[in-house]
Amino acid sequence: MAHFVRDTVCEELDLAAILSTYTEERGYPPYHPSMMVALLLYGYSRGVYSSRRIAQACEERVDFMAVTAMNRPDFRTIATFRRRHLKALGELFVQVLKLCKAAGLVKLGHVALDGTKVQANASVHKAMSYGRMREAEKKLAAEVSAWFAQAEATDGAEDREHGAARGDEMPDWVANKATRLERIRAAKATLEAEAKAPPPGPEDDGPGPSSGMMERTSRPRRAADGGPPDRAQRNFTDPDSRIQPARRGVIAGYNAQIAVDGAHQIIVSQRVQTSPVDARCLKPLLTASRATLGANPREVSADTGFCTDKNLAHLARRRINAFVATGRPRHGEPNSGGKRWRRGSRIAAMATKLKRAGRRSRYRLRKQIVEPVFGQIKHARGFRQFLLRGLEKVRAEWAMICTAHNLLKLARATR
């Protein structure tokens, strides 16, 4: 695998976007960019993501030495290279996908879609609701004012006692509280600006409203005064991360999505969004795969998170045979007609289609196509938390994870 990744990067991938940034040599001769790209992709394929762990592997593991030709880049060099070329590294996903297609690994017969919640590089406990911000702002402002008055009184007493001697520095405990107050005010202002902004459209690709700002219907929530609701939250460590439902409660993270081809479990498109709702990802995933591969899949399966009338209509327009779980209609839903789906709706037709096929339905292929890929990424290769912060960086990091997965599949198919 080490030789395969090294040779593929050096001989098959176009690294012009990275190589063009190096115009002249200064100081110590740098490591070749092709070697650094191969090192990062090989590390990701082996479940080694940290720059320190990759640098350590270059000194201790023979397979990493084969990739670097016994070079030992420092962890700072690895981290700087990844940060500098993060966008270009993420764009290698398309090139590797085309290599998989050329090798006959992509059939576009049955493509399964699914998403998983991935922990952000931030703690859920570092998020604060708008209601708590208002309370904390008042409390901290009073404390800081009292401490400034205390510090001024102490300085005056020390000046009278010591004369020109030092002793007038602001105590650290005052400065830290003042800094926290500034951060709370900045986050509070951001939530208030989001409450005044118009609702995001379906094509909006930004981080989206903060946690607690959206209802189940994807319409923005407002307080009685038109501002953000008290439950609206903002994370101080990674402001782009959002509260995501997880198996054991909630996490501060992102919603990572993939579309997987059923022939060899090749990821044909990938996406990361902040919203925990999967439905918005169906159209972008299919559009991205068509742009790269030049054709639509014949069949698509997805779980109930993707089931909306708009998504089913989009699949019908593309003439894709869809198998999307409808779930159970909740009593009193606008489109449920009481306890059943509205007669004549696309969701009702899909529910009938799946029910008639029973255990023979092609929907059964979904869990054996896309679910194992998440198992390989999160369990076998141990990727359960993003290392980077911010939506754009996280998207590039997820693209690298998917690129490494496809490289592994390509390597095994070409042995």
N, C-alpha and C positions, 0 to 999 in steps of 0.2 A: 504493500500500500504506500509506503514512503517513496519508493522509486516511481510508482504510478503518478502520485500527486506532483512530485517534482517534475517529471517529464511532461505531464499534461500542462502544467503552468508555463513551462519554458517553451514548449513546442506548439501548443494548441490554442492558448488563450492570448487575446490581444490586450496587452498591458500598456498601450500607448498613452492612456489617460494618466497613468502613474509615471511612466518613463519620461514623459514630456516635461514633468516638473523639475527634472534634474538637468540643468544646463551647464554647470561647471563644477569642478571639484574644489572644495576648500577644506583645509585642515587635513585630518586623518582620512584616508580613502574609505568611502562608505561601503556598507554591505550592498550587494546587488539587489535591486528591488524585486526581481523575479524570485530570488531566494527567500526574501522576506514574505512575499505573497504565499509561496509554497509552504513556508513554515507556519503561517497563520492558518491556512486552510487545513494543513495536516493536523495541527493542534486541535482545531475544531472537530475534525473527523475522529479524533481519539478521545474527545471529551475533556480536553485541556484548554481552558479559555483564558485564565489569568496570565498576564504578561510575566509575572514572577514564576509561575509554574512552568510556562513555556521555556523561559530562560534556564530554569533548573533542569528541565528535560534535555536541553541541548548539551548539558554537561554530564548527565547521568544515563541517558537512554540512547542505545545504539540506533534505533529507528529515527530519532530526531537528528542524530549526527549524520545519518545518510541523507537527510533532506538538506542540511546546512553545509555538507562537505567539511565537517569538523569545525566550522565557525561557531563562535559562542557569543551571539549578540546579547548585550545587557538588557535587562527588563525595561529600562527606561527607553532604550532604542526601539524595542518592540512596541511599547505603548505609544510612543511618539509616532511611529510609522503607521500604526493602526488609526490613530486619531487624525493624522494628516490626510490619509487616503481612504477614509471611512466610506465616503460616497462611492468612489471608484471600486472599492472592494465589494460593496453591496451590489453594484451593477454587474459583477461577474456571474451572478445567478442566471442571467439570460444566456450568456455564452455557454455555460455548462449545460443548461437545459437543451440548447441546440445540439450540443455534442451527444446528449442522450437520445435525442430524436434521430440524429444521423446514425447512431448505433442500433436503431430499431427498438429502443426501449419504451418509446411513447407511441401508443396505438390510438388514443382518444376514443376508445370504445366505451368505457365506463369511467367517469371521473367522480370522485366523492369529495364533498366539501365538509369542513368542520373547523371549529376553533377551540382554542384552549387558553386559559388565563395563566399568564406568566408573571411572577413576582417582579416588581420593579426594584431598582437599586434604591429603595426607600422603605421606611417602616410605616405601617398603617397608623402607628401611634404618633407620627410626626405630622398628621393631618389635623386641622382644627376647623370646626364648623363656624359658620358666620355668627351664630348666636354666642358661642364661646369667645369669638374674637371681640365682639362688642363688650362683653363682660371683662375680658382680660385687658382690653385697651384702657378702660376706665381704672381698673385696679393698678395696672402697671404705671399709668400716667400719674396717679396719686403717689405711688411709691417712689417713682423717679423724682417727682417734684420735692417730696419730703427729703429724699437722699441728697439732692442738690442743695437744698437749704441746710441740711446737716453738714454736708461737705464744706459749704461756704462758711458756716459758723466755726467749724473746726479749723479751717484755714485761717480765719481771723484770729482765733485764739493762739494758734501756732505762730503766726506772724508777730503777735505781741510778745510771745514767749521767746521765739528764736531769732527774731529780727529778719535779716536777709537770708537766713538759711532756707534750703529747700524743704518742702513738705506740703506743697499745694497741688500735687498731682491728683487727678481724679481716680478714686479707687476702682479696681477692676470690677467689683460687684455692682458698682453704679453703671459703668460702661456696658457691661453685658446686658443688664436689664434695659438700658436705653436702646441697645442694638436690637434686642428682641421686640421692643415696642415698635421700632421702625419697620421690622419685617412683618409684624402683625398688621400694621397700618397699610403697608403695601399690598399684602394679600387681601385685606378687606376692600381696598380700592379696586382690585382686580375683579372680585366677585360682584361689586356694585356696577362695574362697567359691563360685565357679562349680562347682568340683569337688564341693562338698558339696551343692549345690542339686539338686533332682529334675530329670530330663530335660525339656526343653521339649515342650509338647503341640503338636498340629497347628494349634491356633488361637492359639498364642503369637505376638504381633506385635512383640515386642521385638527388641533387637539379636541375641540368641542367644549361644551359647557363643563364646569367643574362638577364633582360628585355632589349629588343632591339637588342639582338644578334641573334634572330632566324627569318627566313622568313616564309611566309605562307606554303612553302613546307617543313618546318622543317629542312632546311639546314642552317648551321651557316652563318651569314653575316660577311663580312670582309671589312675593309676600303681599300683605294687604296694602302696603304703601307703595307697591310697584318695585321694590328692591328685591334683593336675593332672599330666599327663605332661610330660616335659621339653620336648617339642615345642610345647606350648601357648604361644601368642604374644599379646602385647599391644602395641598401637601407642601411643606416648606423645603423638603429635601429634593424632590422631583416634582415641580409644579404641573408637568404634563401628565403624570400618572393619575389614575382614577381608582376609586374604590370598586373592586371587582368581587363578585360572589365566588366563593371557593368551597371545596368540599368540607372544610373545617372552619367555616365562618366567612370572613372577608379578608382580602389582601389589598395592598396598594400595588397596582400593576397595570398590565396592558392586555388587550384581547388579540392574540396572535392567530391568524387564519391561514389555512393552506387548502389547495385543491390538488388531489393526488390521482394520478392515472392508475387504473386498475391492473395494467399488464405487469408492471415491475415496481410499483409503488414509487414512481418518480413524481416529485413535487413539480407541477406544471405552472403554478402561480402561488404567490404568497402575499400577505398583507398584515399590517399591524394597525390597530385603531385603539382609541381610548374608550369608546363606548362599549359596555358589556353586551350590547344587543348585536347578534350575529347577522340579522337580516340585511343590514346595509352593505355587507361584504360580498354578497352573491354576484351582483353585477360587476363590480371592479375585478373580482377574481376571474370571471369568465372573459371579461374584456382583455385582461392582461395575458391570459393564456392564448387567446385568439391572435393578439398582436404579435406574440412570439412565435407561435406554431402555425399560424395562417389558416386555422380551421377550428370549428366548434366540435366539442365532443358529441358523440351520438346519444349518450345517456349521462344523466347527472343525478346523483343521490345526495341528500342532505337531511339533517335532523330537523326537528320542529322549530328550532331557532331561526331557520331561514324561510319558514312558511308564511308568506304574505301574498295577497292577491297581486301586488305589483311584481313580486319576484316570479310568481307562476306565469304571469302574462309575459314577462321578459323571456322566460324559457320557451314559451310558446312561439313568440316572435322569431326566436333563433332556430325554431324547429328542432329543439332538443327534447328527447323523451325524458321526462322528469319523474323522479320518485322522491318526493319530499314528504316527510312525516308531518301530519297535521296536528298531532296531539289531541287533547280533549278540550272541547269548547267550554269556557267558564260560563256559569249561569249569569245571564244579564249582560253578556258582551254585546256590543253594537252589531257585530257581524255574525253572532251565533244563533240569532233567532230563538232565544230562550236557552234550551239545552242542546240544540243541534245547529250545525252550520247553516247559513242562509241558503235556501234552495236556489240552485242555479249559479252559485258562486264557484270560482275556480277551486277554492279550498274544499268545498263540498264534493266537487268532482274528483279531486285528488284523493280525498278520504275514501270514496267509493272505489276508486281504482286500486288502492292499496288493499282494501278489505276483500275485494273479489279475488285478487291474486293469492292472498293468504301467505303461507310459508314459501310459496314459489315466487313471490314478488322479488323483483330485482333490487328492491330496497335493502334486502338482506346483505347485499355485497358491501354496503357502506361501512359497516363496523369491521369488516375484514380487510378493507383497503386503507382507510384513513386513520383509524384508531391505532393500528400497530406502528404507524409512522410517529405519532406522538409518543408512544411507548419507547421507540428507539431513541428519540431526541431527548426526552425528559428522564427516562429511567436508565437506558443502556449507556447513553453518553452524558448523563447527569446535568443537562441544561435545565435548570429550574428557576433561574433568576438572571435578569439582564445585568450586565456589568456597567453599561452606559446609562446616562440620564438624558431625558428629552426625547420627544417623539421622533424627530428625524434621525437621531443617532440610534435609537432603538430599532427603527425600521431597517437601517443598514445592518445592524447586528443580527436581526432575525434573517435577513437575506443571506448573510454569511453562514448562518446555521443551516439554512435550507440548501445552500450551495454545497456545503460539506456532506450533507445527506445524499444529494444526487451524485457527488463524486464517489461515494462509497458504493452506491448501486452500479455506477458505470464501471468501477474497478472490478467488481465481482462478475459482471456480465462479460467482460473482455479478457478474462483469464485464459 
